[in-house]
Structure formats: structure tokens, C-alpha cells
Amino acid sequence: MTPFTVVLSTLGVGGLLGYFAGHAVKTMSRMAGCLLGVLFILMQLLAYYGLAQWNWDVIGEFIMGPGADAASTATARLWTILTYNLPFGGGFAAGFFLGLRK
């Protein structure tokens, strides 16, 4: 038995569900990161061949302006939704963070 399975068996159902939720969030984040990376490469290719021109100062201001606060609000809202009405919130939280790390 690995330490990982010992922790999950101790945490029970909440830990198991939290682990799966954390793993899903991590997987979706990686997919979004890959898509954004491909989009950036495509944009740079278009700029390199003279097909497009990007004003990175305006793009950065647009992304970091009101969107920065929205990201923290969305994270808090996601956590509220995931833990809504859970009697085993502590186990869920521990499993969730294990799922993000593993």
C-alpha cells in the first residue's frame, strides 16, 4: 500500500471525490494552456510572415485589466460550487489538492 492510497482510504468518499475533481480541473487547465499556446504560436507565425500585426501593450492591458479580478472571483465561485452542501468538506479539500498535485 502506498502512502497515497493510505491517505485516500483515510479520507473516504470525500477524499476520493475530491481527488477526481482535482484531477479533472488539472486536466482541463492543461488543455486550456495547450490551446492558448497553440493560439500564440499561430499569432506569431502570422506576424512573422507579415499577415498580421499585434499591439501587445493593448492586448496585455485588455487581459490584465478587469479580467484579473474576474479570475480570482471565478476560482472562489468554483470552490463554493464544488463544496456546496458536502458533509465531508475536509476530506474533499484534501483529496482535491492531492488530485491537483498528482
N, C-alpha and C positions, 0 to 999 in steps of 0.2 A: 504494500500500500504506500503510495507516495504521499508526501505532506499535503499536496494539493487535494487529493481525494479525502484525506482525513479532515481537512478544513471544510470541504463542501458537505461531507456527511454530518459534521457537527452543526453546520448552519441549516441543514434541512432543505425543505421545499423553497423557502425564501432565497436561500443561497443559490440553489440550482437555477431558479427562475431569474435571479439577478445576474448570474453568470451568463446565461443565454442572452439576456437583454444587453449586457455589456459587450458581449462578443458581436452581436448584431450591430450595435452602434459603432463599434470599431471597424467592422467590415464596411458599413455604409460610408463612414468617414474616409476610409482608404479609397473607395470607389470614387467619391466626390473629389478627392485630391488628385487621383489619376485623371479624371475628366478635366479638371482645371489645368493640370499640367499639359495635357494634350492641346487644350484650347490656347494656352500661352505659346506653345511651340508653333501652332498654326498661325497665330498672330505674328510671331517673329518671322516666320517664313514669308508671309505676305509682305511684311515691311522690308525684308531683305531683298526681295525681288521687285520692290517699288510698286507693289499693287495696293498698299495701304500705308497710312501714316498714323501713328498713335501719339496722343498727347498724354504721356504717363503721369504728369502732375495732376491733370484733371481727373484721370481715372483713379489715381490714388486718393484724391480728395473725396471722390464720389464713394469709394469703397469704405474709407475710414471715417467718413463724416457721421451721418446718422446711423449707419449700419453697424458701427462698433458697439453701441449701446443695445441695439436690437439683438446682437448675438448673445450677450450675457442674459438678456431677458428671455430669449428662446431657450437657452440652456436651463434656466431656472424653471421655466414652464414645462419643459420636457421632464425634469426631475419630479415636479409636482404631479404630472400625469402618471408617470411610471410608479410612483409610490402612493397613489390615491387609494385610500381605504385598505391598505395592506396591514394585516395584523403582525406580519413578520418583517417589518421595515429594516431592522438592523441586519438580519441575515441577507435580505435583498441587497442592501447597500454594500455589504462586504463581498457578496457574490458578484455584484455589478462591477466593482473595481477590480476584482480578480479577472473577470471577463475582459475588461479593458486592457489589463496588463499581459495576460497570457497570449 
